[in-house]
Amino acid sequence: MREGDDAFVKERPKVGNVLVNGQPHPWRLGLTVADVLAERGSDDGNVATAVNTRFVPRPVRHETPLWPDDRVVVFAAIVGG
């Protein structure tokens, strides 16, 4: 279930968890990737993020909603080549 699927959903979920690096994190309506980083004390500037295997760039973390059972991966950003 994702945002935009409203035509098929009678009621949005009220409780659940997202998994952050394999650990449960409480979900709430409106939770974003940026919220999870802040709540876990992660340094937003020094990590990279992915949701359900899709990379989430830093500029859109605050507008990337999470839903119950989403899998968030937070890892050290590596720059170079």
C-alpha positions as a printed Julia matrix, in Angstrom:
81×3 Matrix{Float64}:
   0.0    0.0    0.0
   1.45   3.34  -1.03
   0.36   6.94  -1.13
  -1.86   7.42  -4.15
  -3.59   4.07  -3.69
  -6.46   5.77  -1.83
  -9.05   4.57  -4.33
  -8.4    1.0   -3.17
  -8.08   1.61   0.57
 -11.13   1.97   2.77
  -9.15   2.82   5.88
  -5.5    3.7    6.36
  -3.54   1.63   8.89
  -3.24   3.15  12.35
  -0.41   1.08  13.84
   2.61  -0.82  12.65
   6.36  -0.7   12.3
   8.93   0.03   9.67
  12.2   -1.89   9.75
  15.32   0.24  10.0
  18.45  -1.79   9.35
  16.42  -4.83  10.4
  15.17  -3.31  13.67
  11.51  -2.32  14.25
  10.75   1.39  14.47
   7.24   2.59  15.38
   5.24   3.81  12.41
   2.73   6.65  12.46
   0.82   8.38   9.73
   3.03  11.03   8.15
   6.33   9.39   9.15
   9.11  10.23   6.68
  12.66   9.04   6.1
  13.92  12.32   7.61
  11.82  11.71  10.74
  13.31   8.26  11.21
  16.85   9.62  10.91
  16.13  12.37  13.45
  14.41  10.0   15.88
  17.32   7.57  15.71
  19.94  10.3   16.1
  21.56   9.65  12.71
  23.62  12.43  11.16
  21.62  13.28   8.05
  24.7   14.61   6.24
  26.85  11.53   6.71
  24.5    8.71   5.75
  22.77   7.39   2.66
  19.29   5.93   2.73
  17.17   3.45   0.82
  13.54   2.4    1.22
  12.56  -1.03  -0.07
  15.88  -1.19  -1.98
  15.36   2.21  -3.69
  17.89   4.94  -2.97
  16.38   8.04  -1.34
  18.42  11.21  -2.03
  18.97  13.59   0.89
  16.88  16.46  -0.61
  13.7   14.33  -0.72
  13.95  12.5    2.61
  11.57  14.96   4.31
   8.91  14.29   1.66
   9.35  10.52   1.39
   6.55   8.88   3.39
   6.92   5.52   5.05
   4.24   2.86   5.47
   4.0   -0.15   7.79
   6.41  -2.92   6.81
   8.62  -0.63   4.7
  12.3   -1.52   4.97
  14.65   1.4    5.5
  18.4    0.97   5.18
  20.7    3.63   6.58
  24.38   3.26   5.7
  27.6    5.25   5.59
  27.75   7.39   2.48
  30.81   6.66   0.35
  32.13   9.28  -2.04
  34.84   8.77  -4.55
  35.62   6.57  -7.44
